[in-house]
């Protein structure tokens, strides 16, 4: 039986890395993307290949750049017969007052967090439609639902991801392609590593589950969604320990 292939953006660390590991263990071939940590991703991909006897492809570059995404999908065409699961995980944050934000910072976060999702979806959809099968999973944030002070731009991009998820799901449901998003709460990744111990304790006390989720927990949920019934589509599912 032919193995399925998953493309994971932002796969060199955090949620993306954990997701690559759990999908490899489940028997998926993997196309893995990062922008900076090329050596680390290459070594990681090789280790997954050897451990789980799968095929891996590293595509290093900025998924916020549409021309790179087109190039990446040309590489993927030579690697497999179209991807079965697209996981849009790459993202960056910006913390600060909107009034202090430079336009270049706005453009960067918009391209990396939202345009990247558009670009990868646009390039992945044709082969999925041809096969009448596919899963698109967008890793997002609760801030896209509720907004966060001093993270207005980040919140706006994640809100855009949620709207895109819902709209695209309606377009693609007739082709048996499901589109869903996970709105993450506080995950114990490098992006959230800047909390002072006191801030961390206060934040944990606000979360009913009482802790920050591990990237592996998000990865396990993504794998579940990749295997979910086709009727589950167009959903933005909070994964936040009951925080909101």
GUKOLMAR-269628 format. One record per residue: x, y, z of N, C-alpha, C in turn. Coordinates in steps of 0.05 Angstrom, whole numbers, padded with zeros to 5 digits, always signed. Layout:
N
XYZXYZXYZ ...
This chain:
244
+00017-00024+00000+00000+00000+00000+00018+00025+00000 +00011+00044-00018+00027+00068-00021+00025+00085+00004 +00049+00094+00014+00049+00112+00037+00038+00139+00029 +00026+00153+00048+00017+00180+00045+00041+00199+00050 +00038+00223+00040+00059+00243+00044+00047+00268+00057 +00062+00278+00077+00054+00303+00091+00075+00324+00086 +00066+00349+00081+00084+00372+00081+00080+00388+00106 +00102+00393+00120+00100+00408+00145+00119+00432+00143 +00107+00456+00146+00124+00480+00145+00133+00487+00174 +00155+00500+00176+00166+00506+00202+00172+00481+00218 +00186+00462+00205+00189+00436+00217+00215+00431+00233 +00231+00452+00236+00257+00447+00249+00256+00448+00279 +00235+00458+00290+00233+00460+00320+00204+00461+00329 +00200+00460+00355+00174+00464+00366+00153+00445+00356 +00129+00456+00350+00106+00441+00341+00112+00427+00315 +00126+00440+00297+00132+00428+00271+00149+00404+00273 +00170+00406+00290+00188+00383+00293+00174+00359+00306 +00158+00365+00327+00143+00344+00340+00123+00331+00321 +00111+00347+00304+00092+00337+00284+00105+00319+00264 +00129+00327+00255+00144+00310+00236+00150+00283+00248 +00158+00283+00274+00165+00258+00287+00141+00239+00289 +00117+00250+00297+00094+00233+00301+00083+00223+00274 +00084+00240+00253+00075+00231+00227+00094+00210+00215 +00120+00213+00220+00139+00193+00211+00134+00166+00225 +00129+00167+00251+00123+00143+00266+00097+00129+00255 +00078+00146+00245+00054+00135+00234+00057+00125+00205 +00081+00128+00194+00087+00117+00168+00085+00136+00144 +00083+00162+00149+00081+00181+00128+00109+00187+00117 +00111+00190+00090+00134+00203+00078+00131+00233+00084 +00153+00247+00086+00152+00275+00095+00167+00294+00077 +00155+00317+00071+00168+00340+00059+00169+00360+00082 +00193+00369+00089+00197+00385+00113+00209+00412+00104 +00198+00433+00116+00207+00460+00109+00217+00475+00134 +00238+00491+00130+00246+00511+00149+00260+00534+00134 +00265+00556+00148+00278+00578+00134+00307+00582+00142 +00314+00577+00167+00341+00582+00177+00357+00557+00185 +00344+00539+00199+00359+00517+00212+00363+00494+00192 +00377+00499+00170+00380+00480+00149+00395+00454+00158 +00417+00458+00171+00433+00435+00180+00417+00418+00200 +00404+00431+00219+00388+00417+00239+00366+00401+00226 +00352+00414+00207+00329+00400+00194+00339+00377+00177 +00361+00380+00163+00372+00359+00147+00379+00334+00163 +00392+00340+00186+00400+00318+00204+00375+00304+00216 +00356+00320+00223+00331+00310+00235+00316+00292+00214 +00314+00302+00190+00301+00287+00168+00315+00260+00164 +00341+00260+00164+00357+00236+00160+00352+00216+00182 +00350+00226+00207+00345+00209+00230+00317+00196+00228 +00297+00211+00219+00270+00200+00216+00270+00179+00194 +00284+00184+00173+00286+00165+00151+00297+00139+00160 +00319+00140+00175+00332+00116+00184+00315+00101+00206 +00303+00116+00223+00288+00104+00245+00262+00091+00237 +00248+00105+00218+00221+00096+00211+00218+00085+00183 +00241+00085+00168+00241+00074+00141+00221+00087+00123 +00222+00114+00123+00206+00130+00106+00223+00146+00087 +00211+00161+00069+00226+00179+00052+00222+00207+00061 +00243+00224+00060+00241+00251+00069+00253+00270+00048 +00243+00294+00048+00252+00315+00030+00253+00341+00046 +00276+00355+00045+00279+00380+00059+00277+00403+00038 +00259+00422+00044+00255+00445+00027+00260+00470+00043 +00283+00482+00041+00291+00503+00059+00288+00530+00045 +00271+00548+00057+00267+00574+00046+00243+00587+00060 +00236+00611+00052+00216+00628+00064+00188+00623+00051 +00170+00609+00066+00144+00604+00055+00127+00629+00053 +00137+00651+00064+00123+00677+00060+00128+00688+00032 +00146+00676+00017+00153+00684-00010+00140+00665-00030 +00121+00675-00044+00105+00659-00062+00122+00644-00083 +00143+00658-00093+00160+00646-00113+00175+00621-00102 +00183+00623-00076+00196+00600-00064+00176+00578-00061 +00152+00583-00052+00132+00562-00049+00127+00547-00075 +00125+00562-00097+00122+00549-00123+00146+00531-00129 +00170+00540-00123+00194+00524-00127+00193+00499-00109 +00185+00503-00084+00183+00480-00065+00164+00459-00076 +00142+00467-00087+00122+00447-00097+00132+00434-00122 +00150+00447-00137+00162+00433-00160+00181+00411-00150 +00195+00417-00128+00211+00396-00115+00194+00372-00106 +00171+00379-00094+00153+00359-00083+00142+00342-00106 +00137+00353-00129+00127+00338-00152+00146+00316-00160 +00172+00322-00157+00192+00301-00164+00194+00280-00141 +00185+00288-00118+00188+00271-00094+00165+00251-00091 +00140+00260-00098+00117+00244-00093+00095+00251-00112 +00074+00236-00112+00050+00241-00129+00031+00260-00114 +00040+00283-00107+00024+00302-00093+00022+00296-00063 +00020+00316-00047+00018+00312-00018-00011+00305-00010 -00013+00290+00011-00039+00282+00022-00048+00299+00045 -00028+00309+00060-00034+00326+00084-00015+00350+00083 -00027+00374+00084-00012+00399+00086-00016+00410+00113 +00006+00414+00127+00006+00426+00154+00020+00453+00153 +00004+00474+00154+00015+00501+00154+00021+00509+00183 +00046+00506+00190+00054+00510+00218+00073+00534+00221 +00087+00542+00200+00107+00563+00202+00094+00589+00211 +00107+00603+00229+00097+00629+00238+00117+00644+00255 +00113+00670+00257+00130+00687+00273+00112+00705+00291 +00123+00715+00312+00108+00732+00330+00120+00760+00330 +00105+00779+00340+00114+00806+00344+00100+00817+00369 +00116+00825+00389+00105+00835+00414+00112+00864+00417 +00092+00881+00419+00097+00910+00422+00072+00925+00414 +00071+00950+00420+00048+00967+00413+00046+00971+00383 +00022+00970+00373+00018+00974+00344+00029+01001+00335 +00027+01021+00353+00036+01048+00346+00067+01049+00343 +00081+01030+00355+00110+01029+00353+00119+01011+00331 +00101+00997+00318+00108+00977+00298+00116+00990+00272 +00137+00981+00260+00145+00991+00233+00129+00976+00212 +00125+00990+00190+00110+00978+00168+00123+00953+00158 +00150+00952+00157+00164+00929+00148+00159+00905+00166 +00155+00910+00192+00148+00888+00211+00120+00877+00205 +00102+00895+00199+00075+00887+00191+00075+00869+00167 +00090+00878+00147+00092+00863+00122+00104+00835+00127 +00124+00834+00143+00138+00809+00149+00119+00789+00163 +00105+00798+00183+00087+00780+00198+00063+00772+00181 +00054+00790+00165+00031+00784+00147+00039+00762+00127 +00063+00766+00114+00072+00747+00094+00078+00720+00107 +00091+00719+00130+00099+00694+00141+00076+00679+00154 +00057+00693+00166+00036+00679+00181+00011+00674+00164 +00005+00691+00144-00019+00689+00129-00015+00683+00099 +00003+00699+00087+00008+00695+00058+00020+00667+00054 +00035+00657+00073+00047+00630+00070+00025+00609+00069 +00004+00613+00084-00018+00593+00084-00032+00594+00057 -00038+00618+00047-00050+00621+00021-00033+00607+00000 -00007+00613+00000+00011+00603-00021+00013+00572-00021 +00016+00561+00003+00018+00532+00005-00008+00518-00002 -00030+00530+00006-00056+00519-00001-00060+00520-00032 -00054+00543-00043-00058+00546-00072-00042+00525-00088 -00018+00520-00079-00001+00501-00094-00008+00472-00088 -00019+00466-00064-00026+00439-00057-00053+00430-00068 -00071+00449-00072-00099+00442-00079-00102+00427-00105 -00088+00434-00127-00093+00421-00153-00090+00390-00151 -00069+00380-00139-00065+00351-00138-00086+00338-00119 -00093+00352-00098-00114+00342-00080-00141+00340-00094 -00147+00360-00109-00173+00360-00125-00172+00337-00145 -00149+00333-00158-00147+00312-00178-00151+00285-00165 -00142+00281-00140-00145+00256-00126-00171+00254-00110 -00185+00276-00109-00210+00277-00093-00204+00269-00064 -00182+00279-00053-00174+00271-00026-00153+00290-00016 -00154+00297+00010-00133+00314+00021-00142+00326+00048 -00122+00332+00064-00127+00346+00090-00109+00370+00091 -00120+00393+00098-00105+00417+00102-00109+00425+00131 -00087+00427+00147-00088+00433+00175-00072+00457+00181 -00084+00478+00192-00071+00503+00198-00066+00506+00228 -00041+00509+00235-00034+00513+00263-00036+00543+00269 -00054+00550+00287-00060+00578+00292-00059+00584+00322 -00074+00604+00331-00072+00613+00358-00099+00623+00368 -00104+00620+00395-00127+00631+00407-00129+00661+00403 -00106+00674+00399-00106+00703+00396-00120+00711+00370 -00122+00692+00351-00137+00698+00327-00167+00698+00331 -00175+00687+00354-00204+00687+00362-00210+00710+00381 -00191+00717+00399-00197+00736+00420-00180+00761+00420 -00158+00761+00405-00140+00784+00405-00124+00786+00430 -00100+00797+00427-00082+00800+00450-00069+00828+00449 -00070+00841+00472-00057+00867+00474-00027+00864+00468 -00016+00882+00453+00012+00883+00445+00019+00860+00426 -00002+00847+00416+00002+00827+00394-00020+00831+00373 -00026+00856+00367-00048+00862+00349-00043+00851+00321 -00018+00854+00311-00012+00844+00284-00013+00814+00283 -00001+00801+00303-00002+00772+00305-00031+00762+00306 -00047+00775+00323-00075+00767+00325-00090+00770+00299 -00084+00792+00285-00097+00797+00259-00090+00775+00239 -00065+00767+00238-00057+00746+00219-00070+00720+00225 -00072+00713+00251-00084+00688+00259-00115+00689+00255 -00127+00712+00259-00155+00715+00252-00159+00711+00222 -00141+00720+00206-00142+00715+00177-00140+00686+00170 -00123+00672+00184-00120+00642+00180-00147+00629+00186 -00160+00637+00208-00186+00625+00215-00207+00630+00193 -00208+00654+00183-00228+00660+00163-00222+00645+00137 -00196+00643+00130-00188+00628+00106-00195+00598+00110 -00190+00588+00133-00197+00560+00139-00227+00554+00134 -00244+00571+00144-00273+00567+00142-00282+00570+00113 -00272+00590+00099-00280+00595+00072-00270+00574+00053 -00244+00566+00056-00233+00546+00038-00246+00519+00042 -00253+00513+00067-00267+00487+00072-00292+00485+00056 -00307+00507+00053-00331+00507+00037-00325+00503+00007 -00304+00514-00002-00296+00511-00030-00288+00482-00036 -00274+00470-00017-00262+00444-00023-00277+00420-00014 -00298+00423+00002-00314+00400+00012-00325+00383-00011 -00335+00395-00033-00344+00379-00055-00323+00361-00068 -00297+00368-00063-00275+00351-00074-00264+00333-00053 -00278+00330-00030-00270+00312-00009-00243+00320+00003 -00239+00346+00006-00215+00357+00019-00224+00372+00044 -00213+00365+00066-00221+00378+00092-00200+00398+00101 -00210+00421+00111-00193+00442+00120-00201+00450+00148 -00183+00447+00167-00188+00454+00195-00164+00469+00207 -00168+00482+00229-00147+00496+00243-00147+00490+00272 -00124+00490+00284-00121+00488+00313-00113+00515+00324 -00130+00526+00342-00123+00551+00355-00110+00544+00381 -00084+00546+00381-00068+00537+00405-00069+00559+00427 -00069+00549+00451-00064+00567+00474-00034+00569+00479 -00026+00567+00503+00003+00570+00510+00016+00542+00507 +00034+00541+00487+00049+00516+00482+00078+00521+00491 +00090+00501+00502+00117+00504+00514+00138+00502+00491 +00140+00524+00475+00159+00525+00453+00177+00549+00457 +00196+00552+00438+00215+00575+00439+00200+00601+00438 +00177+00602+00423+00163+00627+00420+00152+00637+00447 +00148+00619+00465+00137+00626+00492+00158+00623+00514 +00184+00622+00506+00205+00617+00525+00213+00642+00540 +00203+00665+00532+00213+00690+00544+00199+00698+00570 +00180+00681+00580+00167+00688+00605+00186+00687+00628 +00184+00706+00646+00198+00705+00672+00184+00683+00688 +00199+00671+00707+00186+00649+00724+00160+00658+00737 +00159+00683+00746+00135+00693+00760+00112+00695+00739 +00118+00705+00715+00098+00708+00695+00088+00680+00686 +00106+00661+00684+00099+00634+00677+00080+00622+00698 +00086+00626+00723+00069+00615+00744+00042+00627+00744 +00041+00654+00740+00015+00668+00739-00002+00658+00716 +00011+00654+00693-00003+00646+00669-00014+00617+00672 +00003+00600+00684-00006+00572+00688-00030+00571+00707 -00031+00590+00726-00054+00591+00744-00080+00599+00730 -00077+00613+00708-00101+00622+00693-00112+00599+00676 -00095+00579+00670-00103+00558+00652-00115+00535+00669 -00141+00528+00665-00153+00507+00682-00137+00481+00682 -00125+00474+00660-00109+00449+00659-00084+00451+00676 -00075+00476+00682-00053+00480+00701-00025+00478+00690 -00022+00477+00663+00004+00474+00652+00004+00484+00623 +00029+00488+00612+00032+00494+00584+00033+00468+00569 +00019+00466+00547+00019+00441+00531+00046+00437+00518 +00054+00412+00515+00079+00405+00501+00073+00404+00471 +00093+00410+00455+00090+00408+00426+00080+00381+00417 +00088+00360+00431+00080+00333+00424+00049+00329+00427 +00037+00344+00445+00008+00342+00448-00006+00354+00424 +00004+00377+00414-00008+00389+00390-00004+00370+00366 +00020+00358+00365+00027+00340+00343+00008+00316+00342 +00002+00305+00366-00016+00282+00368-00044+00290+00358 -00053+00314+00365-00079+00323+00356-00080+00327+00326 -00058+00338+00315-00056+00341+00286-00059+00314+00271 -00046+00294+00282-00048+00267+00270-00076+00257+00272 -00090+00262+00294-00118+00254+00296-00135+00268+00275 -00130+00294+00271-00145+00309+00251-00140+00299+00223 -00115+00290+00218-00108+00279+00192-00124+00253+00186 -00133+00240+00207-00147+00215+00204-00177+00218+00211 -00186+00243+00215-00214+00248+00223-00233+00243+00200 -00259+00237+00206-00279+00234+00186-00281+00258+00168 -00289+00254+00143-00290+00276+00123-00311+00297+00131 -00330+00290+00148-00351+00309+00155-00340+00331+00174 -00316+00327+00185-00304+00347+00202-00288+00366+00184 -00299+00389+00178-00285+00408+00162-00295+00436+00168 -00278+00456+00162-00285+00484+00167-00285+00492+00197 -00270+00477+00213-00271+00482+00242-00245+00495+00252 -00248+00513+00270-00225+00525+00285-00228+00515+00314 -00211+00496+00321-00213+00482+00347-00193+00493+00367 -00203+00503+00389-00185+00513+00410-00171+00490+00424 -00145+00493+00428-00129+00473+00442-00114+00487+00463 -00128+00493+00485-00116+00512+00504-00120+00504+00534 -00126+00479+00539-00129+00471+00567-00152+00484+00582 -00173+00493+00566-00196+00506+00578-00192+00535+00585 -00171+00547+00574-00164+00575+00581-00186+00595+00574 -00198+00591+00550-00219+00609+00540-00245+00594+00537 
